[in-house]
């Protein structure tokens, strides 16, 4: 009887060993990737992530330097001041407040500019688009209705676009250029040269 029991226990142990062997085979079938390969994959992912982070930091630093160079007068680049708009070779400022023509010109001069003048129809169209729905003083003026229109820099207006009215000071409206009395309060537009220039080192 004891022999039968010992024989049975041997069979049970053998069966357990076979079961464990089969379990191991199943695990190898289900997960054929060895731990070494898993570590290798993880290492590659970590290296690639690090490379991407380094690349993005380098690009962001490069763009920041570029922007600083454009904004920095020492680098030979000067853009329009804040709240001014660049168009062609000029910077333009569109006022938020209203004033008479003389005070408007004084305000522009305090900003290192003059009441605006335009050199082309493209520039005039730009001014009309940007000024919005309000009328705005520009730099045209004359001594009397018999005198020619002059810009604030004392150059004569070439009548590129006709000026309506019998006033001595001009302003822009949605329908073109009109003239009126100096003391009427309107918004105004200043302009000055845009000094955005590229200079070689040492120039």
Biotite code that builds the C-alpha atoms (Angstrom):
import biotite.structure as struc

atoms = struc.array([
    struc.Atom([0.000, 0.000, 0.000], chain_id="A", res_id=1, res_name="UNK", atom_name="CA", element="C"),
    struc.Atom([2.822, 2.378, 0.904], chain_id="A", res_id=2, res_name="UNK", atom_name="CA", element="C"),
    struc.Atom([4.472, 1.475, -2.391], chain_id="A", res_id=3, res_name="UNK", atom_name="CA", element="C"),
    struc.Atom([1.281, 2.462, -4.213], chain_id="A", res_id=4, res_name="UNK", atom_name="CA", element="C"),
    struc.Atom([1.193, 5.774, -2.379], chain_id="A", res_id=5, res_name="UNK", atom_name="CA", element="C"),
    struc.Atom([4.813, 6.559, -3.118], chain_id="A", res_id=6, res_name="UNK", atom_name="CA", element="C"),
    struc.Atom([4.274, 5.590, -6.755], chain_id="A", res_id=7, res_name="UNK", atom_name="CA", element="C"),
    struc.Atom([1.249, 7.878, -6.871], chain_id="A", res_id=8, res_name="UNK", atom_name="CA", element="C"),
    struc.Atom([3.153, 10.752, -5.308], chain_id="A", res_id=9, res_name="UNK", atom_name="CA", element="C"),
    struc.Atom([5.950, 10.343, -7.887], chain_id="A", res_id=10, res_name="UNK", atom_name="CA", element="C"),
    struc.Atom([3.352, 10.447, -10.655], chain_id="A", res_id=11, res_name="UNK", atom_name="CA", element="C"),
    struc.Atom([1.798, 13.592, -9.162], chain_id="A", res_id=12, res_name="UNK", atom_name="CA", element="C"),
    struc.Atom([5.225, 15.265, -8.951], chain_id="A", res_id=13, res_name="UNK", atom_name="CA", element="C"),
    struc.Atom([6.002, 14.289, -12.535], chain_id="A", res_id=14, res_name="UNK", atom_name="CA", element="C"),
    struc.Atom([2.643, 15.664, -13.639], chain_id="A", res_id=15, res_name="UNK", atom_name="CA", element="C"),
    struc.Atom([3.331, 18.928, -11.743], chain_id="A", res_id=16, res_name="UNK", atom_name="CA", element="C"),
    struc.Atom([6.719, 19.208, -13.447], chain_id="A", res_id=17, res_name="UNK", atom_name="CA", element="C"),
    struc.Atom([5.093, 18.652, -16.855], chain_id="A", res_id=18, res_name="UNK", atom_name="CA", element="C"),
    struc.Atom([2.456, 21.277, -16.051], chain_id="A", res_id=19, res_name="UNK", atom_name="CA", element="C"),
    struc.Atom([5.126, 23.821, -15.095], chain_id="A", res_id=20, res_name="UNK", atom_name="CA", element="C"),
    struc.Atom([7.057, 23.027, -18.269], chain_id="A", res_id=21, res_name="UNK", atom_name="CA", element="C"),
    struc.Atom([3.937, 23.548, -20.371], chain_id="A", res_id=22, res_name="UNK", atom_name="CA", element="C"),
    struc.Atom([3.185, 26.791, -18.506], chain_id="A", res_id=23, res_name="UNK", atom_name="CA", element="C"),
    struc.Atom([6.670, 28.057, -19.316], chain_id="A", res_id=24, res_name="UNK", atom_name="CA", element="C"),
    struc.Atom([6.193, 27.140, -22.971], chain_id="A", res_id=25, res_name="UNK", atom_name="CA", element="C"),
    struc.Atom([2.860, 29.027, -23.004], chain_id="A", res_id=26, res_name="UNK", atom_name="CA", element="C"),
    struc.Atom([4.470, 32.088, -21.464], chain_id="A", res_id=27, res_name="UNK", atom_name="CA", element="C"),
    struc.Atom([7.236, 31.987, -24.071], chain_id="A", res_id=28, res_name="UNK", atom_name="CA", element="C"),
    struc.Atom([4.602, 31.732, -26.813], chain_id="A", res_id=29, res_name="UNK", atom_name="CA", element="C"),
    struc.Atom([2.518, 34.612, -25.370], chain_id="A", res_id=30, res_name="UNK", atom_name="CA", element="C"),
    struc.Atom([5.484, 36.880, -24.650], chain_id="A", res_id=31, res_name="UNK", atom_name="CA", element="C"),
    struc.Atom([8.303, 36.009, -27.043], chain_id="A", res_id=32, res_name="UNK", atom_name="CA", element="C"),
    struc.Atom([10.221, 39.267, -26.277], chain_id="A", res_id=33, res_name="UNK", atom_name="CA", element="C"),
    struc.Atom([13.091, 38.685, -23.922], chain_id="A", res_id=34, res_name="UNK", atom_name="CA", element="C"),
    struc.Atom([13.814, 41.135, -21.052], chain_id="A", res_id=35, res_name="UNK", atom_name="CA", element="C"),
    struc.Atom([17.023, 42.193, -22.827], chain_id="A", res_id=36, res_name="UNK", atom_name="CA", element="C"),
    struc.Atom([15.057, 43.238, -25.891], chain_id="A", res_id=37, res_name="UNK", atom_name="CA", element="C"),
    struc.Atom([12.555, 45.143, -23.741], chain_id="A", res_id=38, res_name="UNK", atom_name="CA", element="C"),
    struc.Atom([15.389, 47.052, -22.021], chain_id="A", res_id=39, res_name="UNK", atom_name="CA", element="C"),
    struc.Atom([16.884, 47.830, -25.433], chain_id="A", res_id=40, res_name="UNK", atom_name="CA", element="C"),
    struc.Atom([13.553, 49.206, -26.736], chain_id="A", res_id=41, res_name="UNK", atom_name="CA", element="C"),
    struc.Atom([13.130, 51.339, -23.618], chain_id="A", res_id=42, res_name="UNK", atom_name="CA", element="C"),
    struc.Atom([16.653, 52.698, -24.010], chain_id="A", res_id=43, res_name="UNK", atom_name="CA", element="C"),
    struc.Atom([15.993, 53.641, -27.677], chain_id="A", res_id=44, res_name="UNK", atom_name="CA", element="C"),
    struc.Atom([12.719, 55.405, -26.731], chain_id="A", res_id=45, res_name="UNK", atom_name="CA", element="C"),
    struc.Atom([14.476, 57.349, -23.957], chain_id="A", res_id=46, res_name="UNK", atom_name="CA", element="C"),
    struc.Atom([17.333, 58.391, -26.294], chain_id="A", res_id=47, res_name="UNK", atom_name="CA", element="C"),
    struc.Atom([14.892, 59.510, -29.044], chain_id="A", res_id=48, res_name="UNK", atom_name="CA", element="C"),
    struc.Atom([12.786, 61.480, -26.539], chain_id="A", res_id=49, res_name="UNK", atom_name="CA", element="C"),
    struc.Atom([15.920, 63.205, -25.233], chain_id="A", res_id=50, res_name="UNK", atom_name="CA", element="C"),
    struc.Atom([17.011, 64.042, -28.790], chain_id="A", res_id=51, res_name="UNK", atom_name="CA", element="C"),
    struc.Atom([13.579, 65.552, -29.591], chain_id="A", res_id=52, res_name="UNK", atom_name="CA", element="C"),
    struc.Atom([13.636, 67.683, -26.429], chain_id="A", res_id=53, res_name="UNK", atom_name="CA", element="C"),
    struc.Atom([17.180, 68.905, -27.202], chain_id="A", res_id=54, res_name="UNK", atom_name="CA", element="C"),
    struc.Atom([16.184, 69.749, -30.797], chain_id="A", res_id=55, res_name="UNK", atom_name="CA", element="C"),
    struc.Atom([13.091, 71.704, -29.709], chain_id="A", res_id=56, res_name="UNK", atom_name="CA", element="C"),
    struc.Atom([15.134, 73.668, -27.131], chain_id="A", res_id=57, res_name="UNK", atom_name="CA", element="C"),
    struc.Atom([17.779, 74.471, -29.769], chain_id="A", res_id=58, res_name="UNK", atom_name="CA", element="C"),
    struc.Atom([15.150, 75.636, -32.284], chain_id="A", res_id=59, res_name="UNK", atom_name="CA", element="C"),
    struc.Atom([13.346, 77.768, -29.715], chain_id="A", res_id=60, res_name="UNK", atom_name="CA", element="C"),
    struc.Atom([16.636, 79.354, -28.631], chain_id="A", res_id=61, res_name="UNK", atom_name="CA", element="C"),
    struc.Atom([17.560, 80.062, -32.256], chain_id="A", res_id=62, res_name="UNK", atom_name="CA", element="C"),
    struc.Atom([14.180, 81.724, -32.961], chain_id="A", res_id=63, res_name="UNK", atom_name="CA", element="C"),
    struc.Atom([14.485, 83.814, -29.795], chain_id="A", res_id=64, res_name="UNK", atom_name="CA", element="C"),
    struc.Atom([17.940, 85.034, -30.887], chain_id="A", res_id=65, res_name="UNK", atom_name="CA", element="C"),
    struc.Atom([16.576, 85.864, -34.352], chain_id="A", res_id=66, res_name="UNK", atom_name="CA", element="C"),
    struc.Atom([13.725, 87.909, -32.863], chain_id="A", res_id=67, res_name="UNK", atom_name="CA", element="C"),
    struc.Atom([16.121, 89.718, -30.543], chain_id="A", res_id=68, res_name="UNK", atom_name="CA", element="C"),
    struc.Atom([18.394, 90.512, -33.482], chain_id="A", res_id=69, res_name="UNK", atom_name="CA", element="C"),
    struc.Atom([15.494, 92.023, -35.439], chain_id="A", res_id=70, res_name="UNK", atom_name="CA", element="C"),
    struc.Atom([14.387, 94.117, -32.491], chain_id="A", res_id=71, res_name="UNK", atom_name="CA", element="C"),
    struc.Atom([17.859, 95.155, -31.426], chain_id="A", res_id=72, res_name="UNK", atom_name="CA", element="C"),
    struc.Atom([19.225, 98.436, -32.840], chain_id="A", res_id=73, res_name="UNK", atom_name="CA", element="C"),
    struc.Atom([22.772, 97.292, -31.962], chain_id="A", res_id=74, res_name="UNK", atom_name="CA", element="C"),
    struc.Atom([22.383, 94.457, -34.458], chain_id="A", res_id=75, res_name="UNK", atom_name="CA", element="C"),
    struc.Atom([21.660, 96.941, -37.245], chain_id="A", res_id=76, res_name="UNK", atom_name="CA", element="C"),
    struc.Atom([17.928, 96.270, -37.371], chain_id="A", res_id=77, res_name="UNK", atom_name="CA", element="C"),
    struc.Atom([15.302, 98.803, -36.295], chain_id="A", res_id=78, res_name="UNK", atom_name="CA", element="C"),
    struc.Atom([11.576, 98.182, -36.707], chain_id="A", res_id=79, res_name="UNK", atom_name="CA", element="C"),
    struc.Atom([8.585, 100.480, -36.198], chain_id="A", res_id=80, res_name="UNK", atom_name="CA", element="C"),
    struc.Atom([7.893, 101.428, -32.576], chain_id="A", res_id=81, res_name="UNK", atom_name="CA", element="C"),
    struc.Atom([5.180, 99.645, -30.622], chain_id="A", res_id=82, res_name="UNK", atom_name="CA", element="C"),
    struc.Atom([1.635, 100.681, -31.653], chain_id="A", res_id=83, res_name="UNK", atom_name="CA", element="C"),
    struc.Atom([2.918, 101.859, -35.061], chain_id="A", res_id=84, res_name="UNK", atom_name="CA", element="C"),
    struc.Atom([2.161, 100.049, -38.327], chain_id="A", res_id=85, res_name="UNK", atom_name="CA", element="C"),
    struc.Atom([4.759, 99.537, -41.058], chain_id="A", res_id=86, res_name="UNK", atom_name="CA", element="C"),
    struc.Atom([3.800, 100.023, -44.698], chain_id="A", res_id=87, res_name="UNK", atom_name="CA", element="C"),
    struc.Atom([6.330, 100.448, -47.492], chain_id="A", res_id=88, res_name="UNK", atom_name="CA", element="C"),
    struc.Atom([9.163, 102.648, -46.269], chain_id="A", res_id=89, res_name="UNK", atom_name="CA", element="C"),
    struc.Atom([7.196, 104.315, -43.453], chain_id="A", res_id=90, res_name="UNK", atom_name="CA", element="C"),
    struc.Atom([5.789, 103.745, -39.982], chain_id="A", res_id=91, res_name="UNK", atom_name="CA", element="C"),
    struc.Atom([2.268, 105.028, -39.278], chain_id="A", res_id=92, res_name="UNK", atom_name="CA", element="C"),
    struc.Atom([0.543, 105.896, -36.011], chain_id="A", res_id=93, res_name="UNK", atom_name="CA", element="C"),
    struc.Atom([-3.270, 106.120, -35.831], chain_id="A", res_id=94, res_name="UNK", atom_name="CA", element="C"),
    struc.Atom([-4.420, 108.186, -32.839], chain_id="A", res_id=95, res_name="UNK", atom_name="CA", element="C"),
    struc.Atom([-7.139, 107.076, -30.445], chain_id="A", res_id=96, res_name="UNK", atom_name="CA", element="C"),
    struc.Atom([-7.921, 110.646, -29.341], chain_id="A", res_id=97, res_name="UNK", atom_name="CA", element="C"),
    struc.Atom([-9.150, 113.751, -31.175], chain_id="A", res_id=98, res_name="UNK", atom_name="CA", element="C"),
    struc.Atom([-7.596, 117.180, -31.474], chain_id="A", res_id=99, res_name="UNK", atom_name="CA", element="C"),
    struc.Atom([-7.376, 120.181, -33.810], chain_id="A", res_id=100, res_name="UNK", atom_name="CA", element="C"),
    struc.Atom([-4.937, 120.136, -36.744], chain_id="A", res_id=101, res_name="UNK", atom_name="CA", element="C"),
    struc.Atom([-2.172, 122.184, -35.056], chain_id="A", res_id=102, res_name="UNK", atom_name="CA", element="C"),
    struc.Atom([-2.250, 120.139, -31.834], chain_id="A", res_id=103, res_name="UNK", atom_name="CA", element="C"),
    struc.Atom([-2.294, 116.933, -33.880], chain_id="A", res_id=104, res_name="UNK", atom_name="CA", element="C"),
    struc.Atom([0.870, 118.032, -35.701], chain_id="A", res_id=105, res_name="UNK", atom_name="CA", element="C"),
    struc.Atom([2.478, 118.879, -32.329], chain_id="A", res_id=106, res_name="UNK", atom_name="CA", element="C"),
    struc.Atom([1.562, 115.427, -30.991], chain_id="A", res_id=107, res_name="UNK", atom_name="CA", element="C"),
    struc.Atom([3.197, 113.802, -34.034], chain_id="A", res_id=108, res_name="UNK", atom_name="CA", element="C"),
    struc.Atom([6.340, 115.896, -33.626], chain_id="A", res_id=109, res_name="UNK", atom_name="CA", element="C"),
    struc.Atom([6.590, 114.785, -29.982], chain_id="A", res_id=110, res_name="UNK", atom_name="CA", element="C"),
    struc.Atom([6.729, 111.224, -31.355], chain_id="A", res_id=111, res_name="UNK", atom_name="CA", element="C"),
    struc.Atom([9.513, 112.149, -33.800], chain_id="A", res_id=112, res_name="UNK", atom_name="CA", element="C"),
    struc.Atom([7.080, 112.241, -36.723], chain_id="A", res_id=113, res_name="UNK", atom_name="CA", element="C"),
    struc.Atom([4.740, 114.551, -38.692], chain_id="A", res_id=114, res_name="UNK", atom_name="CA", element="C"),
    struc.Atom([1.109, 114.437, -39.683], chain_id="A", res_id=115, res_name="UNK", atom_name="CA", element="C"),
    struc.Atom([1.156, 111.842, -42.413], chain_id="A", res_id=116, res_name="UNK", atom_name="CA", element="C"),
    struc.Atom([1.628, 112.363, -46.112], chain_id="A", res_id=117, res_name="UNK", atom_name="CA", element="C"),
    struc.Atom([1.301, 109.738, -48.860], chain_id="A", res_id=118, res_name="UNK", atom_name="CA", element="C"),
    struc.Atom([3.399, 109.194, -51.980], chain_id="A", res_id=119, res_name="UNK", atom_name="CA", element="C"),
    struc.Atom([1.141, 106.802, -53.897], chain_id="A", res_id=120, res_name="UNK", atom_name="CA", element="C"),
    struc.Atom([-2.457, 105.668, -54.253], chain_id="A", res_id=121, res_name="UNK", atom_name="CA", element="C"),
    struc.Atom([-1.442, 102.348, -52.608], chain_id="A", res_id=122, res_name="UNK", atom_name="CA", element="C"),
    struc.Atom([-0.328, 104.269, -49.537], chain_id="A", res_id=123, res_name="UNK", atom_name="CA", element="C"),
    struc.Atom([-3.542, 106.331, -49.553], chain_id="A", res_id=124, res_name="UNK", atom_name="CA", element="C"),
    struc.Atom([-5.644, 103.139, -49.783], chain_id="A", res_id=125, res_name="UNK", atom_name="CA", element="C"),
    struc.Atom([-3.669, 101.669, -46.873], chain_id="A", res_id=126, res_name="UNK", atom_name="CA", element="C"),
    struc.Atom([-4.373, 104.785, -44.746], chain_id="A", res_id=127, res_name="UNK", atom_name="CA", element="C"),
    struc.Atom([-8.086, 104.617, -45.562], chain_id="A", res_id=128, res_name="UNK", atom_name="CA", element="C"),
    struc.Atom([-8.241, 100.914, -44.642], chain_id="A", res_id=129, res_name="UNK", atom_name="CA", element="C"),
    struc.Atom([-6.430, 101.362, -41.328], chain_id="A", res_id=130, res_name="UNK", atom_name="CA", element="C"),
    struc.Atom([-8.034, 104.565, -40.078], chain_id="A", res_id=131, res_name="UNK", atom_name="CA", element="C"),
    struc.Atom([-11.424, 102.901, -39.635], chain_id="A", res_id=132, res_name="UNK", atom_name="CA", element="C"),
    struc.Atom([-14.717, 104.792, -39.943], chain_id="A", res_id=133, res_name="UNK", atom_name="CA", element="C"),
    struc.Atom([-13.496, 108.076, -38.465], chain_id="A", res_id=134, res_name="UNK", atom_name="CA", element="C"),
    struc.Atom([-12.123, 111.159, -40.250], chain_id="A", res_id=135, res_name="UNK", atom_name="CA", element="C"),
    struc.Atom([-8.428, 111.792, -39.530], chain_id="A", res_id=136, res_name="UNK", atom_name="CA", element="C"),
    struc.Atom([-6.155, 114.814, -39.983], chain_id="A", res_id=137, res_name="UNK", atom_name="CA", element="C"),
    struc.Atom([-3.274, 114.400, -42.431], chain_id="A", res_id=138, res_name="UNK", atom_name="CA", element="C"),
    struc.Atom([-0.319, 116.680, -43.166], chain_id="A", res_id=139, res_name="UNK", atom_name="CA", element="C"),
    struc.Atom([-1.834, 118.726, -46.019], chain_id="A", res_id=140, res_name="UNK", atom_name="CA", element="C"),
    struc.Atom([-2.413, 122.438, -45.425], chain_id="A", res_id=141, res_name="UNK", atom_name="CA", element="C"),
    struc.Atom([-2.452, 125.730, -47.352], chain_id="A", res_id=142, res_name="UNK", atom_name="CA", element="C"),
    struc.Atom([-2.463, 129.449, -46.583], chain_id="A", res_id=143, res_name="UNK", atom_name="CA", element="C"),
    struc.Atom([-5.705, 130.123, -48.475], chain_id="A", res_id=144, res_name="UNK", atom_name="CA", element="C"),
    struc.Atom([-7.952, 128.587, -51.115], chain_id="A", res_id=145, res_name="UNK", atom_name="CA", element="C"),
    struc.Atom([-5.876, 130.344, -53.800], chain_id="A", res_id=146, res_name="UNK", atom_name="CA", element="C"),
    struc.Atom([-2.605, 128.827, -52.542], chain_id="A", res_id=147, res_name="UNK", atom_name="CA", element="C"),
    struc.Atom([-1.302, 125.325, -53.389], chain_id="A", res_id=148, res_name="UNK", atom_name="CA", element="C"),
    struc.Atom([-1.589, 122.475, -50.916], chain_id="A", res_id=149, res_name="UNK", atom_name="CA", element="C"),
    struc.Atom([1.648, 121.806, -48.996], chain_id="A", res_id=150, res_name="UNK", atom_name="CA", element="C"),
    struc.Atom([2.841, 118.919, -46.861], chain_id="A", res_id=151, res_name="UNK", atom_name="CA", element="C"),
    struc.Atom([4.198, 119.513, -43.342], chain_id="A", res_id=152, res_name="UNK", atom_name="CA", element="C"),
    struc.Atom([7.773, 119.157, -44.697], chain_id="A", res_id=153, res_name="UNK", atom_name="CA", element="C"),
    struc.Atom([7.020, 122.186, -46.977], chain_id="A", res_id=154, res_name="UNK", atom_name="CA", element="C"),
    struc.Atom([6.954, 120.154, -50.207], chain_id="A", res_id=155, res_name="UNK", atom_name="CA", element="C"),
    struc.Atom([4.090, 120.892, -52.586], chain_id="A", res_id=156, res_name="UNK", atom_name="CA", element="C"),
    struc.Atom([1.308, 118.333, -52.979], chain_id="A", res_id=157, res_name="UNK", atom_name="CA", element="C"),
    struc.Atom([1.180, 116.857, -56.488], chain_id="A", res_id=158, res_name="UNK", atom_name="CA", element="C"),
    struc.Atom([-2.650, 116.532, -56.418], chain_id="A", res_id=159, res_name="UNK", atom_name="CA", element="C"),
    struc.Atom([-2.376, 112.758, -56.799], chain_id="A", res_id=160, res_name="UNK", atom_name="CA", element="C"),
    struc.Atom([-5.906, 112.646, -55.392], chain_id="A", res_id=161, res_name="UNK", atom_name="CA", element="C"),
    struc.Atom([-8.228, 115.706, -55.457], chain_id="A", res_id=162, res_name="UNK", atom_name="CA", element="C"),
    struc.Atom([-8.953, 117.563, -52.212], chain_id="A", res_id=163, res_name="UNK", atom_name="CA", element="C"),
    struc.Atom([-12.546, 118.705, -51.695], chain_id="A", res_id=164, res_name="UNK", atom_name="CA", element="C"),
    struc.Atom([-13.734, 121.747, -49.751], chain_id="A", res_id=165, res_name="UNK", atom_name="CA", element="C"),
    struc.Atom([-12.524, 125.305, -49.196], chain_id="A", res_id=166, res_name="UNK", atom_name="CA", element="C"),
    struc.Atom([-10.770, 124.781, -45.860], chain_id="A", res_id=167, res_name="UNK", atom_name="CA", element="C"),
    struc.Atom([-7.038, 125.208, -45.206], chain_id="A", res_id=168, res_name="UNK", atom_name="CA", element="C"),
    struc.Atom([-6.375, 121.861, -43.471], chain_id="A", res_id=169, res_name="UNK", atom_name="CA", element="C"),
    struc.Atom([-6.968, 118.398, -44.967], chain_id="A", res_id=170, res_name="UNK", atom_name="CA", element="C"),
    struc.Atom([-8.295, 115.202, -43.459], chain_id="A", res_id=171, res_name="UNK", atom_name="CA", element="C"),
    struc.Atom([-9.122, 111.714, -44.715], chain_id="A", res_id=172, res_name="UNK", atom_name="CA", element="C"),
    struc.Atom([-12.723, 110.514, -44.923], chain_id="A", res_id=173, res_name="UNK", atom_name="CA", element="C"),
    struc.Atom([-14.273, 107.321, -46.277], chain_id="A", res_id=174, res_name="UNK", atom_name="CA", element="C"),
    struc.Atom([-14.869, 109.125, -49.566], chain_id="A", res_id=175, res_name="UNK", atom_name="CA", element="C"),
    struc.Atom([-11.362, 110.609, -50.004], chain_id="A", res_id=176, res_name="UNK", atom_name="CA", element="C"),
    struc.Atom([-9.660, 113.850, -48.913], chain_id="A", res_id=177, res_name="UNK", atom_name="CA", element="C"),
    struc.Atom([-11.647, 116.783, -47.584], chain_id="A", res_id=178, res_name="UNK", atom_name="CA", element="C"),
    struc.Atom([-10.606, 120.090, -46.083], chain_id="A", res_id=179, res_name="UNK", atom_name="CA", element="C"),
    struc.Atom([-11.916, 122.032, -43.125], chain_id="A", res_id=180, res_name="UNK", atom_name="CA", element="C"),
    struc.Atom([-11.179, 124.502, -40.339], chain_id="A", res_id=181, res_name="UNK", atom_name="CA", element="C"),
    struc.Atom([-8.142, 123.960, -38.153], chain_id="A", res_id=182, res_name="UNK", atom_name="CA", element="C"),
    struc.Atom([-10.069, 124.095, -34.858], chain_id="A", res_id=183, res_name="UNK", atom_name="CA", element="C"),
    struc.Atom([-12.350, 121.072, -35.543], chain_id="A", res_id=184, res_name="UNK", atom_name="CA", element="C"),
    struc.Atom([-11.376, 118.087, -33.373], chain_id="A", res_id=185, res_name="UNK", atom_name="CA", element="C"),
    struc.Atom([-10.599, 114.899, -35.294], chain_id="A", res_id=186, res_name="UNK", atom_name="CA", element="C"),
    struc.Atom([-8.354, 111.875, -34.879], chain_id="A", res_id=187, res_name="UNK", atom_name="CA", element="C"),
    struc.Atom([-5.013, 112.099, -36.658], chain_id="A", res_id=188, res_name="UNK", atom_name="CA", element="C"),
    struc.Atom([-2.371, 109.974, -38.400], chain_id="A", res_id=189, res_name="UNK", atom_name="CA", element="C"),
    struc.Atom([1.395, 110.417, -37.917], chain_id="A", res_id=190, res_name="UNK", atom_name="CA", element="C"),
    struc.Atom([4.128, 108.976, -40.102], chain_id="A", res_id=191, res_name="UNK", atom_name="CA", element="C"),
    struc.Atom([7.909, 108.755, -40.140], chain_id="A", res_id=192, res_name="UNK", atom_name="CA", element="C"),
    struc.Atom([10.494, 106.801, -42.134], chain_id="A", res_id=193, res_name="UNK", atom_name="CA", element="C"),
    struc.Atom([10.785, 103.106, -41.331], chain_id="A", res_id=194, res_name="UNK", atom_name="CA", element="C"),
    struc.Atom([14.438, 102.573, -40.418], chain_id="A", res_id=195, res_name="UNK", atom_name="CA", element="C"),
    struc.Atom([14.313, 98.795, -40.928], chain_id="A", res_id=196, res_name="UNK", atom_name="CA", element="C"),
    struc.Atom([17.637, 98.392, -42.694], chain_id="A", res_id=197, res_name="UNK", atom_name="CA", element="C"),
    struc.Atom([20.025, 95.492, -43.037], chain_id="A", res_id=198, res_name="UNK", atom_name="CA", element="C"),
    struc.Atom([23.620, 96.528, -42.440], chain_id="A", res_id=199, res_name="UNK", atom_name="CA", element="C"),
    struc.Atom([26.771, 94.503, -42.883], chain_id="A", res_id=200, res_name="UNK", atom_name="CA", element="C"),
    struc.Atom([28.985, 94.155, -39.774], chain_id="A", res_id=201, res_name="UNK", atom_name="CA", element="C"),
    struc.Atom([31.229, 97.171, -39.366], chain_id="A", res_id=202, res_name="UNK", atom_name="CA", element="C"),
    struc.Atom([29.025, 99.463, -41.496], chain_id="A", res_id=203, res_name="UNK", atom_name="CA", element="C"),
])
